[in-house]
Amino acid sequence: MPLEEKAVVVMTGAFRRMEGSVTSPQRVAHKGSFVWRYANRGIHEAIVQKLARNVSGLNAVFVLLQAGYVQEVGVLLRTLDEIQEDIMFLAIAETNGARSERHERYLKAFYSDLVFSRHEGSLEIQKPDLVPRKKIRAHTMNVLGKGVKASQALVAGEAVGTAYSGYVHANSECIMDMYGGENLSFHVEGMMGTPRIAACARGAENYIYRGLTATIAAAKAFGDAQHVEVLYRFLAEYEAANGHPSPKVQSSV
């Protein structure tokens, strides 16, 4: 098994441990049926939900890369960018005693439930009071920066986010990456056999690594010292691999 795929398997195992350590979601009646919700709307339950999307998103990246859908991978990486930042932000509230008003505001917005908050027959949806992304990054880096200025970290974080935002919003610059080839046309059925696949795989590897570090932070927040050591050993193995090799995909490049 390629190391990148093993990394996602390791993250999945850690996620399952954390998922099993909190009280399971309960059925909540809704319109003659039901939806699943956590009764306790706390930080640990929020971390579990974010980890679920982290693992699912990374698995989806592999699927899209295998099919050559570079643009769509870019959208997913931008999503993972924020999910992994959120995990770190939530984890430090437990591991570093850094719970703040921003965490309370974040959780209130995170658990705001559009299914139940919208009045019957109304088209109006009340927007949650989200914590600005800059403030999430600043709070995390102030706690974990160890001498790194928050402003410098924010610039770096914004640069990473901006790099993939164009795929989310379908900017011309990103769309034109789909154009070319012998027939000079847009590649709307994937871009296998083009140099874009290798470049996209290299970018995706960064998010596998970030997912690992976020998972370790989450395990620390759950107080699972034994599994934290297991995760650190795998992280050392991953880092020791030559140059963090990119995800392996079938390509003619």
C-alpha positions as CSV (number, residue, x, y, z in Angstrom):
1,M,0.0,0.0,0.0
2,P,1.4,3.4,-0.9
3,L,2.4,5.5,2.1
4,E,-0.1,8.2,1.2
5,E,-3.0,5.7,1.3
6,K,-1.6,4.2,4.5
7,A,-1.7,7.7,6.0
8,V,-5.4,8.0,5.3
9,V,-6.0,4.6,6.8
10,V,-4.1,5.7,9.9
11,M,-6.2,8.8,10.1
12,T,-9.3,6.8,9.7
13,G,-8.3,4.5,12.6
14,A,-7.6,7.5,14.9
15,F,-10.9,9.1,13.8
16,R,-12.8,5.9,14.8
17,R,-11.3,5.9,18.2
18,M,-12.4,9.5,18.8
19,E,-15.8,8.9,17.3
20,G,-16.3,6.0,19.7
21,S,-15.3,8.0,22.7
22,V,-18.2,10.4,22.6
23,T,-21.9,9.6,23.0
24,S,-23.4,8.7,19.6
25,P,-25.8,11.0,17.8
26,Q,-29.5,10.5,18.5
27,R,-32.5,10.5,16.3
28,V,-34.4,13.8,16.3
29,A,-37.9,13.9,14.8
30,H,-38.3,16.0,11.7
31,K,-41.2,16.2,9.3
32,G,-42.5,12.7,9.8
33,S,-39.0,11.2,9.7
34,F,-35.8,12.0,11.6
35,V,-32.3,13.4,11.4
36,W,-29.2,12.5,13.4
37,R,-27.8,15.0,15.8
38,Y,-25.4,15.1,18.8
39,A,-27.2,15.8,22.0
40,N,-24.1,17.4,23.4
41,R,-22.9,20.2,21.2
42,G,-19.4,20.4,22.5
43,I,-15.8,20.8,21.2
44,H,-15.1,17.1,21.1
45,E,-18.2,16.4,19.0
46,A,-17.3,19.2,16.7
47,I,-13.8,17.8,16.3
48,V,-15.2,14.3,15.4
49,Q,-17.4,15.8,12.7
50,K,-14.5,17.8,11.2
51,L,-12.3,14.7,11.3
52,A,-15.0,12.8,9.4
53,R,-14.9,15.4,6.6
54,N,-11.1,15.4,6.7
55,V,-10.9,11.7,6.0
56,S,-13.8,11.7,3.5
57,G,-12.3,14.6,1.7
58,L,-8.9,13.0,1.4
59,N,-10.4,9.7,0.1
60,A,-12.4,11.8,-2.5
61,V,-9.1,13.4,-3.6
62,F,-7.7,10.0,-4.5
63,V,-10.8,9.1,-6.4
64,L,-10.7,12.3,-8.4
65,L,-7.0,12.1,-9.1
66,Q,-7.5,8.6,-10.5
67,A,-10.1,10.0,-12.9
68,G,-8.0,13.0,-13.7
69,Y,-10.3,15.7,-12.4
70,V,-7.8,18.4,-11.4
71,Q,-10.2,21.3,-11.1
72,E,-12.4,19.4,-8.7
73,V,-9.4,18.3,-6.6
74,G,-8.6,22.0,-6.3
75,V,-12.0,22.7,-4.9
76,L,-11.6,19.9,-2.4
77,L,-8.2,21.0,-1.3
78,R,-9.6,24.5,-0.6
79,T,-12.3,22.8,1.6
80,L,-9.7,20.7,3.4
81,D,-7.7,23.8,4.0
82,E,-10.4,25.2,6.3
83,I,-11.4,21.9,7.8
84,Q,-7.9,21.2,9.0
85,E,-7.5,24.7,10.3
86,D,-10.7,24.3,12.2
87,I,-9.5,21.0,13.8
88,M,-6.3,22.7,15.1
89,F,-8.3,25.7,16.3
90,L,-10.7,23.5,18.3
91,A,-8.0,21.2,19.6
92,I,-5.9,23.9,21.2
93,A,-8.9,24.9,23.3
94,E,-8.4,21.6,25.1
95,T,-4.6,21.0,24.8
96,N,-3.4,24.5,25.5
97,G,-6.1,25.9,27.8
98,A,-6.8,28.4,25.1
99,R,-10.5,28.3,25.0
100,S,-11.8,31.7,24.2
101,E,-14.9,33.7,23.3
102,R,-14.0,32.9,19.7
103,H,-14.5,29.2,20.4
104,E,-17.9,29.9,21.9
105,R,-18.9,32.0,18.9
106,Y,-17.5,29.3,16.6
107,L,-19.5,26.5,18.2
108,K,-22.7,28.5,18.2
109,A,-22.4,29.1,14.5
110,F,-21.2,25.5,13.8
111,Y,-24.2,24.0,15.6
112,S,-26.8,26.5,14.2
113,D,-29.2,24.1,12.5
114,L,-30.9,25.4,9.4
115,V,-33.2,22.4,9.3
116,F,-34.8,23.5,12.5
117,S,-34.2,27.3,12.5
118,R,-36.1,28.0,9.3
119,H,-39.8,28.7,9.7
120,E,-42.2,26.4,7.9
121,G,-42.9,27.8,4.4
122,S,-40.3,30.5,4.7
123,L,-37.5,30.9,2.1
124,E,-35.5,33.1,4.5
125,I,-32.4,31.5,6.0
126,Q,-30.7,33.2,8.9
127,K,-27.0,33.2,8.4
128,P,-24.8,32.0,11.3
129,D,-22.5,34.4,13.0
130,L,-19.2,32.9,11.7
131,V,-15.8,33.6,13.2
132,P,-13.7,35.3,10.4
133,R,-11.1,33.0,9.0
134,K,-8.4,35.5,9.8
135,K,-9.3,35.4,13.5
136,I,-9.3,31.6,13.6
137,R,-5.8,31.6,12.1
138,A,-4.5,34.4,14.3
139,H,-5.8,32.7,17.5
140,T,-4.2,29.3,16.5
141,M,-0.9,30.9,15.6
142,N,-0.7,33.0,18.7
143,V,-1.0,29.8,20.8
144,L,1.2,27.6,18.7
145,G,3.4,30.0,16.9
146,K,6.4,29.9,19.3
147,G,7.9,33.1,18.2
148,V,6.4,33.2,14.7
149,K,4.5,36.4,14.3
150,A,0.8,35.9,13.8
151,S,0.8,38.4,10.9
152,Q,3.4,36.3,9.1
153,A,1.5,33.1,9.6
154,L,-1.7,34.8,8.4
155,V,-0.1,35.9,5.2
156,A,1.1,32.3,4.6
157,G,-2.3,30.9,5.4
158,E,-4.1,33.3,3.2
159,A,-1.6,32.6,0.3
160,V,-2.4,28.9,0.6
161,G,-6.2,29.5,0.7
162,T,-6.0,32.0,-2.2
163,A,-4.1,29.5,-4.4
164,Y,-7.1,27.1,-4.5
165,S,-10.0,29.6,-4.1
166,G,-9.9,30.2,-7.8
167,Y,-11.0,26.6,-8.3
168,V,-13.9,27.1,-5.9
169,H,-15.1,30.3,-7.7
170,A,-14.1,29.1,-11.2
171,N,-11.8,32.0,-12.0
172,S,-10.7,32.3,-15.6
173,E,-7.0,31.6,-14.7
174,C,-7.9,28.3,-13.2
175,I,-10.4,27.3,-15.9
176,M,-7.8,27.9,-18.6
177,D,-5.7,25.1,-17.0
178,M,-8.2,22.8,-18.6
179,Y,-7.4,24.1,-22.1
180,G,-4.9,22.7,-24.6
181,G,-3.9,19.4,-26.2
182,E,-3.7,18.4,-29.8
183,N,-7.3,19.5,-30.5
184,L,-6.9,22.8,-28.5
185,S,-10.1,22.4,-26.5
186,F,-11.2,22.2,-22.9
187,H,-10.6,18.9,-21.1
188,V,-14.1,18.4,-19.5
189,E,-13.7,14.6,-19.1
190,G,-10.6,14.7,-16.9
191,M,-7.0,15.5,-17.6
192,M,-5.2,12.1,-17.5
193,G,-2.1,12.1,-19.6
194,T,-1.3,15.7,-18.9
195,P,1.4,17.3,-16.6
196,R,-1.4,18.7,-14.4
197,I,-2.0,15.3,-12.8
198,A,1.5,15.2,-11.2
199,A,1.4,18.8,-10.1
200,C,-2.0,18.3,-8.5
201,A,-0.8,15.1,-6.8
202,R,2.1,17.0,-5.2
203,G,-0.3,19.7,-4.0
204,A,-2.6,17.0,-2.5
205,E,0.3,15.5,-0.6
206,N,0.5,18.6,1.5
207,Y,-3.0,18.1,2.7
208,I,-2.3,14.5,3.6
209,Y,0.5,15.7,5.8
210,R,-1.6,18.5,7.3
211,G,-4.4,16.0,7.9
212,L,-2.0,13.9,9.9
213,T,-0.8,16.8,12.1
214,A,-4.4,17.9,12.6
215,T,-5.4,14.3,13.6
216,I,-2.5,14.2,16.2
217,A,-3.7,17.5,17.7
218,A,-7.3,16.1,17.9
219,A,-6.1,12.9,19.6
220,K,-4.2,15.1,22.1
221,A,-7.5,17.0,22.7
222,F,-9.2,13.7,23.5
223,G,-6.4,12.9,26.0
224,D,-5.5,9.7,24.1
225,A,-1.8,9.7,25.0
226,Q,-1.3,6.1,23.9
227,H,-2.6,6.6,20.4
228,V,-0.9,10.0,20.1
229,E,2.4,8.1,20.4
230,V,1.3,5.7,17.7
231,L,0.4,8.6,15.4
232,Y,3.7,10.3,16.1
233,R,5.6,7.2,15.1
234,F,3.8,7.0,11.8
235,L,4.3,10.7,11.3
236,A,8.1,10.2,11.7
237,E,7.9,7.3,9.1
238,Y,6.0,9.6,6.8
239,E,8.5,12.5,7.2
240,A,11.4,10.1,6.7
241,A,10.1,9.1,3.3
242,N,12.1,10.8,0.6
243,G,10.7,14.3,0.0
244,H,7.2,13.4,1.1
245,P,6.3,11.4,-2.1
246,S,3.2,12.5,-3.9
247,P,0.0,10.4,-4.0
248,K,0.4,7.5,-6.5
249,V,-2.1,7.7,-9.4
250,Q,-2.4,5.8,-12.6
251,S,-1.2,8.2,-15.3
252,S,0.6,8.1,-18.6
253,V,2.7,11.1,-17.7
